Amino acid sequence: MLQTFKNGQGSVVLRCKLLNSSATNGDGLTGLTSISSGLRISTIADNEATATAYTVAGSTIETITTLGTYAAPTATKCRFKELDATNHPGIYELHLADSRLAVANAKSLIVSFSGATNLAQADFVVQLQSDDPYVAKPANSSLLSIDASGRVDVAKVAGTAQTARDIGASVLISSGTGTGQLSVTSGVVSANTTQLAGQSVTAAAGVTFPSSVASPTNITAASGVALTSAYDFAKGTTAMTESYAADGAAATPVQILHQLWALAAEKNISSTTLTAKKLDGSTTAMTFTLNDASTPTSITRTT
């Protein structure tokens, strides 16, 4: 009989079948108790040289009060009890101290029963592994994969939010249909994010979207993140949207460039009033007041 648990898992209830050595048909042995004369229960891990044994003679085998409910044995002891002699003849329950299933670096634990009258020696193995075989997989875990470029590929699922957290590789949403979402909670979105176009992307505080994101249609920002439409001067070939800052107001780089152009190239002067024009050459962009109509030495913006 083979049972599997995580190495270090506590409160484990073990059940095994013990056979009747006097029977020829493989019947289970019934009637054993924690005080059956000669009974010996021994355990040894695959990396141990010395067994840990429990015996009736040594008073180190205790009974179980409630079957199916783990109860830690008294120090240096184990617990043992028959399950159901009528419906499950020969099946017994065993509670070992948690430490017996937490032997450092052990991969298995052998449990042996012997010594009692009519008891055929029985051995079973408890496999100990590093991960818990009984923990459910995360939802949509089968959707995660690594593509040929070493990126984490989160396949889109219609109506399902996909979350990428603290992943060292690039992150992308696979092509296809659906309304998948990518929620980035730390770090910087990889430059390789052209497939984000048309998807809903949410950034938490401190997350930066690089200029290489290919114009996602509905990016939203969480608290503390500003997503602006400022001109990207690195592009170089994209026309700027004409804009002028109000008198005395802070200006964007795009506004400053338009204001300098208007003042340098498109203007007229009437007495002490200088009027700078917009790109169309006729619409007023800004007005200024000169300190003298003939020989001005200073200029002040008016509007």
C-alpha positions as CSV (number, residue, x, y, z in Angstrom):
1,M,0.0,0.0,0.0
2,L,1.4,3.4,-1.0
3,Q,0.2,6.7,0.4
4,T,1.5,10.2,-0.5
5,F,1.9,13.3,1.5
6,K,4.0,16.5,1.6
7,N,7.1,16.1,3.8
8,G,6.3,18.1,6.9
9,Q,2.5,17.8,6.6
10,G,1.0,17.5,10.0
11,S,-2.1,15.8,11.5
12,V,-2.0,12.9,9.0
13,V,-4.5,10.0,9.5
14,L,-3.1,6.8,8.0
15,R,-5.1,3.7,7.3
16,C,-3.8,0.3,6.2
17,K,-5.0,-3.3,5.9
18,L,-3.6,-6.1,8.1
19,L,-4.0,-9.7,7.1
20,N,-4.8,-12.9,9.1
21,S,-1.8,-15.2,8.9
22,S,-4.0,-18.2,9.8
23,A,-6.4,-17.7,6.9
24,T,-5.8,-19.0,3.4
25,N,-8.1,-16.8,1.6
26,G,-6.5,-13.4,2.3
27,D,-9.0,-12.4,5.0
28,G,-8.2,-9.3,7.0
29,L,-7.3,-9.8,10.7
30,T,-9.9,-8.3,13.1
31,G,-9.9,-7.7,16.8
32,L,-6.4,-6.0,17.2
33,T,-6.2,-3.2,19.8
34,S,-3.6,-0.9,21.2
35,I,-3.0,-3.5,23.9
36,S,-2.9,-6.7,21.8
37,S,0.0,-8.8,23.1
38,G,3.2,-8.7,21.0
39,L,2.0,-5.9,18.7
40,R,4.9,-3.9,17.2
41,I,4.6,-0.9,14.9
42,S,7.9,0.3,13.5
43,T,8.7,3.3,11.2
44,I,11.9,4.3,9.3
45,A,12.5,6.9,6.7
46,D,14.6,6.2,3.6
47,N,17.5,8.3,4.9
48,E,17.4,6.9,8.5
49,A,19.6,4.1,9.8
50,T,17.6,3.5,13.0
51,A,13.9,2.7,13.2
52,T,11.4,4.4,15.6
53,A,9.3,1.5,17.0
54,Y,6.2,1.4,19.2
55,T,5.3,-1.7,21.2
56,V,2.5,-2.9,23.5
57,A,5.2,-4.3,25.7
58,G,6.8,-0.9,26.0
59,S,3.4,0.8,26.5
60,T,4.1,3.1,23.6
61,I,0.9,2.4,21.6
62,E,-2.2,4.3,22.5
63,T,-5.8,4.0,21.4
64,I,-7.7,6.5,19.2
65,T,-10.7,8.2,20.7
66,T,-12.4,9.4,17.5
67,L,-11.7,7.6,14.3
68,G,-11.0,9.9,11.3
69,T,-9.9,12.7,13.6
70,Y,-6.1,13.1,14.1
71,A,-5.0,13.3,17.8
72,A,-1.3,13.9,18.5
73,P,0.1,10.9,20.4
74,T,1.8,11.4,23.7
75,A,5.6,11.9,23.3
76,T,7.4,8.8,22.0
77,K,4.1,7.0,21.3
78,C,1.7,6.4,18.4
79,R,-2.1,5.8,18.2
80,F,-3.7,2.7,16.8
81,K,-7.3,1.4,16.4
82,E,-9.5,-0.9,14.3
83,L,-11.7,0.9,11.9
84,D,-14.8,-1.3,11.3
85,A,-14.5,-5.1,11.8
86,T,-17.9,-5.7,10.0
87,N,-17.7,-3.5,7.0
88,H,-13.9,-3.1,6.6
89,P,-12.3,-6.2,8.2
90,G,-8.6,-5.8,8.7
91,I,-8.5,-2.0,8.2
92,Y,-6.8,-0.1,11.0
93,E,-6.1,3.6,11.6
94,L,-2.7,4.9,12.7
95,H,-1.7,8.3,14.1
96,L,2.0,9.1,14.2
97,A,3.7,12.1,15.7
98,D,4.0,14.8,13.0
99,S,7.8,14.6,13.3
100,R,7.8,11.1,11.7
101,L,6.5,12.6,8.5
102,A,8.8,15.5,8.6
103,V,12.3,13.9,8.5
104,A,14.6,16.3,6.8
105,N,15.2,15.4,3.1
106,A,13.3,12.1,3.5
107,K,11.4,10.9,0.4
108,S,9.5,8.0,2.0
109,L,8.6,6.4,5.3
110,I,8.1,2.7,5.8
111,V,5.6,1.5,8.4
112,S,5.7,-2.1,9.5
113,F,3.3,-4.1,11.7
114,S,4.2,-7.4,13.3
115,G,4.3,-9.5,16.5
116,A,0.6,-9.9,17.4
117,T,-1.1,-13.3,17.3
118,N,-2.3,-14.3,13.7
119,L,-0.9,-11.0,12.3
120,A,0.8,-11.5,9.0
121,Q,3.7,-9.0,8.8
122,A,2.6,-6.0,6.9
123,D,4.6,-3.1,5.4
124,F,3.4,0.0,3.7
125,V,5.1,3.1,2.3
126,V,4.2,6.7,2.9
127,Q,5.7,8.7,0.0
128,L,7.0,12.1,1.1
129,Q,7.4,14.8,-1.5
130,S,8.3,18.5,-1.5
131,D,4.9,19.8,-2.8
132,D,1.4,19.1,-1.4
133,P,-0.4,16.7,-3.8
134,Y,-3.7,17.7,-2.4
135,V,-3.5,21.4,-3.0
136,A,-5.8,22.5,-5.8
137,K,-4.2,24.2,-8.8
138,P,-4.8,28.0,-9.1
139,A,-7.7,29.0,-11.3
140,N,-6.7,29.2,-15.0
141,S,-3.2,27.9,-14.2
142,S,-3.3,25.8,-17.4
143,L,-3.4,29.1,-19.3
144,L,0.1,30.1,-18.3
145,S,3.0,29.2,-20.5
146,I,6.4,30.4,-21.7
147,D,6.7,31.4,-25.3
148,A,9.8,30.9,-27.6
149,S,11.1,34.3,-26.5
150,G,11.1,33.4,-22.8
151,R,8.0,35.5,-22.0
152,V,5.1,34.6,-19.8
153,D,2.1,34.1,-22.1
154,V,-1.3,34.7,-20.4
155,A,-3.9,33.3,-22.8
156,K,-7.0,35.5,-23.0
157,V,-10.3,34.1,-21.7
158,A,-13.5,36.0,-22.4
159,G,-14.6,37.8,-19.3
160,T,-11.8,36.6,-17.2
161,A,-9.2,38.9,-15.5
162,Q,-5.6,37.6,-15.8
163,T,-3.1,38.9,-13.3
164,A,0.7,39.0,-13.7
165,R,2.6,39.6,-10.4
166,D,6.3,39.9,-9.9
167,I,7.2,38.0,-13.0
168,G,10.8,38.6,-14.2
169,A,10.1,37.8,-17.8
170,S,8.1,39.9,-20.3
171,V,4.4,39.7,-20.1
172,L,2.0,39.6,-23.1
173,I,-1.6,38.8,-23.8
174,S,-2.0,36.2,-26.5
175,S,-3.7,37.1,-29.7
176,G,-7.3,36.0,-30.1
177,T,-10.7,37.2,-29.1
178,G,-12.2,38.0,-25.8
179,T,-12.1,40.6,-23.1
180,G,-9.0,39.4,-21.1
181,Q,-7.4,41.9,-18.8
182,L,-3.8,42.3,-17.7
183,S,-3.3,43.8,-14.2
184,V,0.2,44.7,-13.4
185,T,0.9,45.4,-9.8
186,S,4.6,45.8,-9.6
187,G,7.6,46.6,-11.9
188,V,7.5,47.9,-15.4
189,V,5.4,46.6,-18.3
190,S,7.7,45.0,-20.8
191,A,8.5,46.9,-24.1
192,N,7.2,43.9,-25.9
193,T,3.5,44.7,-25.4
194,T,2.2,45.4,-28.9
195,Q,-0.6,42.8,-28.3
196,L,-2.1,45.0,-25.6
197,A,-3.8,47.1,-28.2
198,G,-7.5,46.9,-27.7
199,Q,-7.2,45.3,-24.3
200,S,-8.1,46.7,-20.9
201,V,-4.9,47.4,-19.0
202,T,-4.9,48.5,-15.3
203,A,-1.7,49.9,-13.7
204,A,-1.2,50.2,-9.9
205,A,0.7,53.0,-8.2
206,G,4.3,53.2,-9.4
207,V,3.9,51.2,-12.7
208,T,5.2,52.8,-15.9
209,F,3.8,52.2,-19.4
210,P,6.7,52.5,-21.9
211,S,6.3,54.4,-25.1
212,S,6.5,51.2,-27.1
213,V,3.0,50.2,-26.0
214,A,1.2,50.3,-29.4
215,S,-1.7,52.7,-28.6
216,P,-3.9,50.6,-26.4
217,T,-7.5,51.7,-26.8
218,N,-8.6,51.7,-23.2
219,I,-5.8,51.9,-20.7
220,T,-6.9,53.1,-17.3
221,A,-4.8,54.2,-14.4
222,A,-5.1,53.3,-10.7
223,S,-4.5,55.8,-7.9
224,G,-1.2,57.6,-8.1
225,V,-0.6,56.9,-11.9
226,A,-1.0,59.5,-14.5
227,L,-1.5,58.4,-18.1
228,T,-1.2,61.6,-20.3
229,S,-1.3,62.2,-24.0
230,A,1.9,64.3,-24.0
231,Y,3.7,64.4,-27.3
232,D,6.5,61.8,-27.6
233,F,9.4,63.8,-29.1
234,A,11.2,60.5,-29.7
235,K,8.8,59.8,-32.6
236,G,9.9,62.8,-34.5
237,T,7.5,62.4,-37.4
238,T,4.2,62.9,-35.7
239,A,2.5,66.3,-36.0
240,M,1.9,68.2,-32.8
241,T,-1.6,69.3,-31.8
242,E,-1.6,73.2,-31.7
243,S,-2.0,74.5,-28.2
244,Y,-1.2,77.6,-26.2
245,A,-0.9,78.1,-22.4
246,A,-2.9,80.9,-20.8
247,D,-1.0,84.0,-19.6
248,G,0.9,83.2,-16.4
249,A,0.0,79.4,-16.6
250,A,2.5,76.6,-16.7
251,A,3.0,75.4,-20.3
252,T,3.7,72.0,-21.7
253,P,6.6,71.5,-24.1
254,V,4.2,71.4,-27.0
255,Q,2.6,74.7,-25.9
256,I,6.0,76.4,-25.5
257,L,7.0,75.4,-29.0
258,H,3.8,76.9,-30.5
259,Q,4.2,80.1,-28.5
260,L,7.8,80.6,-29.6
261,W,6.8,80.0,-33.2
262,A,3.9,82.4,-33.1
263,L,6.1,85.1,-31.5
264,A,8.9,84.6,-34.0
265,A,7.1,84.0,-37.3
266,E,3.4,85.1,-37.3
267,K,2.8,88.6,-35.7
268,N,1.9,92.2,-36.3
269,I,2.5,95.4,-34.4
270,S,0.1,98.3,-33.9
271,S,1.4,101.2,-31.7
272,T,2.3,99.5,-28.5
273,T,0.4,96.2,-29.1
274,L,2.0,93.2,-30.6
275,T,-0.3,90.4,-31.7
276,A,1.1,86.9,-32.3
277,K,-0.8,84.7,-34.7
278,K,-1.7,81.0,-34.7
279,L,-0.5,78.6,-37.5
280,D,-3.3,79.8,-39.8
281,G,-1.6,83.3,-39.8
282,S,-4.8,85.1,-38.9
283,T,-6.2,83.9,-35.6
284,T,-4.8,85.6,-32.5
285,A,-2.7,83.3,-30.3
286,M,-1.3,85.9,-27.8
287,T,-1.0,89.6,-27.4
288,F,1.8,91.6,-25.9
289,T,2.3,95.3,-24.8
290,L,5.4,97.2,-25.8
291,N,6.8,99.9,-23.5
292,D,7.3,102.3,-26.5
293,A,5.7,102.5,-29.9
294,S,8.9,103.6,-31.6
295,T,11.9,102.3,-29.7
296,P,10.6,99.6,-27.3
297,T,13.0,98.1,-24.8
298,S,10.6,95.7,-23.0
299,I,7.6,93.5,-23.8
300,T,4.9,92.1,-21.6
301,R,2.4,89.4,-22.4
302,T,-1.2,90.7,-22.1
303,T,-3.4,87.7,-23.2
